[in-house]
């Protein structure tokens, strides 16, 4: 890699680090606001719950308490994830945010299970609740507060691409719905004497557990590595192909090392007449453009050569494309190059998950050998990892 290219990647990484510091500060600030708000809600709801002997209100307070713990874990996870790269972790510690989110989801699931047990006990051993007008008014204020908090946290989470904040915002809005149901139940009890709050407590517990499981599954997907967002991959390829004389962008591989910490590699198709010095300038331009428009750091740009000097090569390319794309499991062919003098050809094929790589390549090798018996053909299988 040239010195200039190294400087380009260094500048991109420094810009990324500065952006992450601002992001981390916003996450911590938002989480603190959530902590303070939820502490007040916990205190108010516990007071109302114990005075009125309402299990559903007490469980609603416990749910808010888990939000406090979740926000604390989010702050700790963000701080740990923001540590600078070191020798053992050259790409940083960003994935610690996913671990923090896993802890949050586990806390939510545990709270839901505990809440469910208490609600069931209340059904088996019922105790009449006693609400007052003041208690109902305070609960109504709590519902409105939770809606405002949820919208605020969710907005901030989307702004900085924080899964933990987005999840907390959604959870807060969901809490508002649950708190509203508790309020409705309390109003019904106040005016009719019909006791429904223990059953509402069970419903609340079920929804809390469900929210925790969904958060955990989403986080596991991030840790395992999921298919790149179609809109993002499309944008990256568009940016790359705007640079002349790029004829195509393929094999885009995006690796995630935490929220907003994405590194990628790609192959571009260029005319076989280009000089290495020209390619060097071009790839540096592409790296800067991709980062400027997507925030993703290109760590490597490979090159496919494209035949421009031989009309026979175009005929062979078209025929090979027909042979390959006649198979439903062959999603794309690229990187084709043929040497009509040496009688060699090479290309890549993106295979779907409906067929094994070995079987797919064997079928294609036989088909190409039948059509072009004099050529030595190298076919490289690619995984269907991006849209």
C-alpha positions as CSV (number, residue, x, y, z in Angstrom):
1,X,0.0,0.0,0.0
2,X,1.4,3.4,-0.9
3,X,2.2,6.1,1.7
4,X,-0.7,8.3,0.4
5,X,-3.2,5.5,0.6
6,X,-2.0,4.8,4.2
7,X,-2.6,8.5,5.0
8,X,-6.0,8.3,3.5
9,X,-7.1,5.4,5.7
10,X,-5.5,7.1,8.7
11,X,-7.5,10.3,8.1
12,X,-10.7,8.2,7.7
13,X,-10.1,6.4,11.0
14,X,-9.3,9.6,12.8
15,X,-12.6,11.2,11.5
16,X,-14.4,8.0,12.5
17,X,-13.0,8.2,16.1
18,X,-14.0,11.9,16.4
19,X,-17.5,11.1,15.2
20,X,-17.8,8.2,17.7
21,X,-16.8,10.5,20.6
22,X,-19.6,12.9,19.8
23,X,-22.0,9.9,19.4
24,X,-20.9,8.4,22.8
25,X,-21.5,11.8,24.5
26,X,-25.0,12.0,23.1
27,X,-25.8,8.4,24.2
28,X,-24.6,9.0,27.7
29,X,-26.5,12.3,28.0
30,X,-29.7,10.7,26.7
31,X,-29.3,7.7,29.0
32,X,-28.9,10.0,32.0
33,X,-32.1,11.9,31.2
34,X,-33.8,8.5,31.0
35,X,-32.4,7.4,34.3
36,X,-33.6,10.5,36.2
37,X,-37.0,10.4,34.6
38,X,-37.5,6.7,35.3
39,X,-36.4,7.1,38.9
40,X,-39.1,9.7,39.5
41,X,-41.6,7.4,37.8
42,X,-40.5,4.4,40.0
43,X,-40.9,6.4,43.2
44,X,-44.3,7.7,42.3
45,X,-45.7,4.4,41.1
46,X,-44.3,2.4,44.1
47,X,-45.9,4.9,46.4
48,X,-49.3,4.7,44.6
49,X,-49.0,0.9,44.3
50,X,-48.4,0.2,48.0
51,X,-51.0,2.8,49.2
52,X,-53.6,1.3,46.9
53,X,-52.4,-2.3,47.2
54,X,-52.3,-2.5,43.4
55,X,-50.0,-5.3,42.1
56,X,-50.3,-4.0,38.5
57,X,-49.0,-0.6,39.5
58,X,-46.2,-2.1,41.5
59,X,-45.2,-4.3,38.6
60,X,-45.4,-1.2,36.3
61,X,-42.9,0.5,38.7
62,X,-40.6,-2.5,38.6
63,X,-40.7,-2.3,34.8
64,X,-39.6,1.3,35.0
65,X,-36.8,0.2,37.4
66,X,-35.5,-2.2,34.8
67,X,-35.4,0.8,32.4
68,X,-33.1,2.6,34.9
69,X,-30.8,-0.5,35.1
70,X,-30.9,-0.7,31.3
71,X,-29.8,2.9,30.9
72,X,-26.9,2.4,33.4
73,X,-25.8,-0.7,31.5
74,X,-26.0,1.3,28.2
75,X,-23.8,4.0,29.6
76,X,-21.2,1.5,30.9
77,X,-21.3,-0.4,27.6
78,X,-20.8,2.8,25.6
79,X,-17.9,3.9,27.7
80,X,-16.2,0.5,27.4
81,X,-16.9,0.3,23.7
82,X,-15.4,3.8,23.1
83,X,-11.9,2.8,24.3
84,X,-9.3,3.4,21.7
85,X,-7.9,0.5,19.6
86,X,-4.9,-1.3,21.0
87,X,-2.5,-4.0,20.0
88,X,-4.9,-6.8,20.8
89,X,-8.0,-5.1,19.4
90,X,-6.8,-3.0,16.4
91,X,-10.3,-2.3,15.2
92,X,-11.5,-1.0,18.6
93,X,-13.9,-2.3,21.2
94,X,-17.2,-1.3,19.6
95,X,-18.8,-4.7,19.8
96,X,-18.9,-4.3,23.6
97,X,-22.1,-2.3,22.9
98,X,-23.7,-5.5,21.6
99,X,-22.7,-7.3,24.8
100,X,-24.2,-4.5,26.9
101,X,-27.4,-4.7,24.9
102,X,-27.5,-8.5,25.6
103,X,-27.2,-7.7,29.3
104,X,-30.0,-5.2,29.0
105,X,-32.2,-7.8,27.3
106,X,-31.4,-10.4,30.0
107,X,-32.5,-7.9,32.7
108,X,-35.7,-7.2,30.9
109,X,-36.5,-10.9,30.5
110,X,-35.7,-11.5,34.2
111,X,-38.0,-8.6,35.2
112,X,-40.8,-10.0,33.1
113,X,-40.5,-13.4,34.6
114,X,-40.5,-12.0,38.1
115,X,-43.4,-9.7,37.4
116,X,-45.4,-12.7,36.0
117,X,-44.8,-14.7,39.1
118,X,-46.1,-11.9,41.4
119,X,-49.1,-11.3,39.2
120,X,-50.1,-15.0,39.3
121,X,-49.8,-15.0,43.0
122,X,-52.1,-12.1,43.2
123,X,-54.7,-13.9,41.1
124,X,-54.5,-17.0,43.4
125,X,-54.5,-14.8,46.5
126,X,-56.6,-11.8,45.5
127,X,-56.4,-8.5,47.5
128,X,-58.8,-5.6,46.8
129,X,-57.1,-2.5,45.4
130,X,-58.1,0.9,46.7
131,X,-57.5,3.8,44.3
132,X,-57.9,7.6,44.8
133,X,-58.5,10.4,42.4
134,X,-55.0,11.8,43.2
135,X,-53.5,8.4,42.4
136,X,-55.3,8.2,39.0
137,X,-54.1,11.7,38.1
138,X,-50.5,10.9,38.9
139,X,-50.7,7.7,36.9
140,X,-52.0,9.7,33.9
141,X,-49.1,12.2,34.2
142,X,-46.7,9.2,34.3
143,X,-48.2,7.8,31.0
144,X,-47.7,11.2,29.2
145,X,-44.2,11.5,30.6
146,X,-43.3,8.0,29.4
147,X,-44.6,8.9,25.9
148,X,-42.5,12.0,25.7
149,X,-39.4,10.2,27.0
150,X,-39.9,7.3,24.5
151,X,-40.2,9.6,21.5
152,X,-37.1,11.6,22.7
153,X,-34.9,8.6,23.3
154,X,-35.9,6.9,20.1
155,X,-35.2,10.0,18.1
156,X,-31.7,10.3,19.6
157,X,-31.1,6.6,19.0
158,X,-31.9,6.9,15.3
159,X,-29.7,10.1,15.2
160,X,-26.6,8.2,16.3
161,X,-27.5,4.7,15.2
162,X,-27.6,3.3,18.7
163,X,-29.5,0.0,18.9
164,X,-29.6,0.3,22.7
165,X,-31.2,3.8,22.6
166,X,-33.6,2.9,19.9
167,X,-34.6,-0.2,21.9
168,X,-35.0,1.8,25.0
169,X,-37.1,4.4,23.2
170,X,-39.4,1.7,21.8
171,X,-39.6,0.0,25.2
172,X,-40.6,3.4,26.8
173,X,-43.4,3.9,24.3
174,X,-44.5,0.3,24.9
175,X,-44.4,1.0,28.7
176,X,-46.6,3.9,28.1
177,X,-49.2,1.6,26.5
178,X,-48.9,-0.8,29.4
179,X,-49.1,2.0,31.9
180,X,-52.2,3.3,30.1
181,X,-53.8,-0.1,30.4
182,X,-53.0,-0.2,34.1
183,X,-54.6,3.3,34.4
184,X,-57.7,2.1,32.5
185,X,-57.9,-0.9,34.8
186,X,-57.6,1.4,37.8
187,X,-60.4,3.7,36.5
188,X,-62.7,0.6,36.0
189,X,-62.0,-0.6,39.5
190,X,-62.5,2.9,41.0
191,X,-65.9,3.3,39.4
192,X,-67.2,-0.3,39.2
193,X,-65.3,-2.2,41.8
194,X,-64.4,-4.8,39.2
195,X,-60.8,-6.1,40.0
196,X,-58.8,-6.7,36.8
197,X,-55.4,-5.4,37.9
198,X,-53.8,-8.8,38.6
199,X,-54.8,-10.1,35.2
200,X,-53.4,-6.9,33.6
201,X,-50.2,-7.6,35.5
202,X,-49.9,-11.0,33.8
203,X,-50.3,-9.3,30.4
204,X,-47.7,-6.8,31.3
205,X,-45.2,-9.5,32.3
206,X,-45.8,-11.4,29.0
207,X,-45.1,-8.3,26.9
208,X,-42.0,-7.4,29.0
209,X,-40.6,-10.9,28.3
210,X,-41.4,-10.7,24.6
211,X,-39.6,-7.3,24.3
212,X,-36.5,-8.7,26.0
213,X,-36.4,-11.8,23.8
214,X,-36.8,-9.7,20.6
215,X,-34.0,-7.4,21.7
216,X,-31.7,-10.4,22.4
217,X,-32.4,-12.0,19.0
218,X,-31.7,-8.7,17.2
219,X,-28.4,-8.4,19.1
220,X,-27.4,-12.0,18.4
221,X,-27.9,-11.3,14.7
222,X,-25.5,-8.4,14.9
223,X,-22.9,-10.4,16.7
224,X,-23.2,-13.4,14.3
225,X,-23.0,-11.1,11.3
226,X,-26.1,-10.5,9.2
227,X,-26.7,-9.6,5.6
228,X,-25.7,-6.0,4.9
229,X,-28.5,-3.5,4.5
230,X,-29.6,-3.4,0.8
231,X,-29.8,0.4,0.7
232,X,-26.3,0.7,2.1
233,X,-24.7,-1.7,-0.4
234,X,-26.5,0.0,-3.2
235,X,-25.2,3.4,-2.2
236,X,-21.6,2.2,-1.9
237,X,-21.7,0.6,-5.3
238,X,-23.2,3.8,-6.8
239,X,-20.5,5.9,-5.3
240,X,-17.8,3.6,-6.6
241,X,-19.2,3.3,-10.1
242,X,-19.4,7.1,-10.4
243,X,-15.6,7.1,-10.7
244,X,-14.4,6.6,-14.2
245,X,-13.5,4.3,-15.7
246,X,-15.0,1.8,-13.2
247,X,-17.1,-0.7,-15.1
248,X,-18.6,-2.4,-12.0
249,X,-18.3,-3.1,-8.3
250,X,-18.5,-6.6,-6.9
251,X,-17.8,-8.8,-3.9
252,X,-18.6,-6.1,-1.4
253,X,-17.9,-7.4,2.1
254,X,-18.9,-5.2,5.1
255,X,-17.6,-6.1,8.5
256,X,-19.3,-4.6,11.6
257,X,-17.2,-3.9,14.7
258,X,-19.9,-2.1,16.6
259,X,-22.5,0.6,15.8
260,X,-21.2,3.0,13.2
261,X,-18.0,1.0,13.0
262,X,-18.1,-0.5,9.6
263,X,-15.1,-1.6,7.4
264,X,-15.4,-3.0,3.9
265,X,-13.6,-4.5,1.0
266,X,-14.7,-4.6,-2.7
267,X,-13.6,-5.6,-6.2
268,X,-13.9,-3.2,-9.1
269,X,-13.8,-3.9,-12.8
270,X,-11.3,-1.8,-14.8
271,X,-10.1,-1.8,-18.4
272,X,-7.1,-4.0,-19.0
273,X,-5.3,-0.9,-20.5
274,X,-4.9,0.9,-17.1
275,X,-1.5,1.4,-15.5
276,X,-0.9,0.5,-11.9
277,X,-0.2,4.1,-11.0
278,X,-3.6,5.1,-12.4
279,X,-5.3,2.3,-10.4
280,X,-3.5,3.6,-7.3
281,X,-4.9,7.1,-7.7
282,X,-8.4,5.8,-8.6
283,X,-8.7,3.5,-5.5
284,X,-7.7,6.3,-3.2
285,X,-10.3,8.5,-4.7
286,X,-12.9,5.8,-4.3
287,X,-12.0,5.2,-0.6
288,X,-12.4,8.9,0.2
289,X,-15.7,9.2,-1.7
290,X,-17.2,6.1,0.0
291,X,-16.3,7.3,3.5
292,X,-17.5,10.8,2.8
293,X,-20.9,9.6,1.6
294,X,-21.5,6.5,3.7
295,X,-19.2,6.6,6.8
296,X,-17.8,3.2,5.8
297,X,-14.0,2.7,5.6
298,X,-12.8,0.8,2.6
299,X,-9.8,-1.3,3.8
300,X,-9.2,-2.9,0.5
301,X,-10.0,-2.5,-3.2
302,X,-9.3,-5.4,-5.5
303,X,-9.3,-5.3,-9.2
304,X,-10.8,-7.3,-12.1
305,X,-9.4,-6.6,-15.6
306,X,-11.9,-6.2,-18.4
307,X,-11.1,-7.2,-22.0
308,X,-10.9,-4.1,-24.3
309,X,-8.6,-5.2,-27.1
310,X,-10.3,-8.3,-28.5
311,X,-13.7,-8.6,-30.2
312,X,-13.6,-12.3,-29.8
313,X,-13.4,-11.8,-26.0
314,X,-16.8,-10.0,-26.1
315,X,-18.4,-12.9,-28.0
316,X,-17.0,-15.5,-25.5
317,X,-18.1,-13.3,-22.5
318,X,-21.7,-13.1,-23.8
319,X,-21.8,-16.9,-24.4
320,X,-20.4,-17.7,-21.0
321,X,-22.9,-15.4,-19.4
322,X,-25.7,-17.2,-21.1
323,X,-24.4,-20.6,-19.9
324,X,-24.0,-19.5,-16.3
325,X,-27.2,-17.5,-15.9
326,X,-29.3,-20.3,-17.4
327,X,-29.1,-21.8,-13.8
328,X,-31.5,-20.4,-11.3
329,X,-29.0,-20.8,-8.5
330,X,-26.4,-18.6,-10.3
331,X,-27.2,-15.1,-9.2
332,X,-24.5,-13.1,-10.9
333,X,-21.3,-13.5,-13.1
334,X,-18.5,-10.9,-12.9
335,X,-14.8,-10.5,-13.1
336,X,-14.7,-12.2,-16.5
337,X,-11.4,-12.1,-18.4
338,X,-10.2,-14.3,-21.3
339,X,-6.8,-14.7,-23.0
340,X,-7.6,-15.9,-26.5
341,X,-3.9,-16.6,-27.2
342,X,-3.2,-18.6,-24.1
343,X,-6.6,-20.2,-24.2
344,X,-7.5,-19.3,-20.6
345,X,-10.5,-17.7,-19.0
346,X,-11.6,-16.8,-15.5
347,X,-14.6,-15.4,-13.8
348,X,-16.5,-15.3,-10.5
349,X,-20.1,-16.6,-9.9
350,X,-22.3,-15.6,-7.0
351,X,-24.2,-18.8,-5.9
352,X,-27.4,-18.9,-4.0
353,X,-27.7,-20.9,-0.8
354,X,-29.8,-23.4,-2.7
355,X,-26.7,-25.3,-4.0
356,X,-23.3,-26.1,-2.5
357,X,-20.3,-24.3,-4.0
358,X,-18.7,-27.6,-5.0
359,X,-21.7,-28.8,-6.9
360,X,-22.4,-25.5,-8.6
361,X,-18.8,-25.1,-9.8
362,X,-18.7,-28.7,-11.1
363,X,-21.9,-28.1,-13.1
364,X,-20.5,-24.9,-14.6
365,X,-17.1,-26.4,-15.3
366,X,-18.7,-29.2,-17.4
367,X,-21.0,-26.8,-19.3
368,X,-18.1,-24.4,-20.2
369,X,-15.8,-27.3,-21.1
370,X,-18.5,-28.6,-23.5
371,X,-18.8,-25.3,-25.2
372,X,-15.1,-24.3,-25.1
373,X,-13.1,-27.5,-25.0
374,X,-9.8,-25.8,-25.9
375,X,-9.9,-23.4,-23.0
376,X,-8.6,-23.8,-19.4
377,X,-11.3,-22.2,-17.2
378,X,-11.0,-21.0,-13.6
379,X,-14.3,-20.4,-11.9
380,X,-14.3,-18.7,-8.4
381,X,-17.5,-19.2,-6.3
382,X,-18.8,-16.2,-4.3
383,X,-21.3,-16.2,-1.5
384,X,-24.7,-14.4,-1.7
385,X,-23.8,-12.0,1.1
386,X,-25.2,-8.6,-0.3
387,X,-28.2,-7.6,-2.2
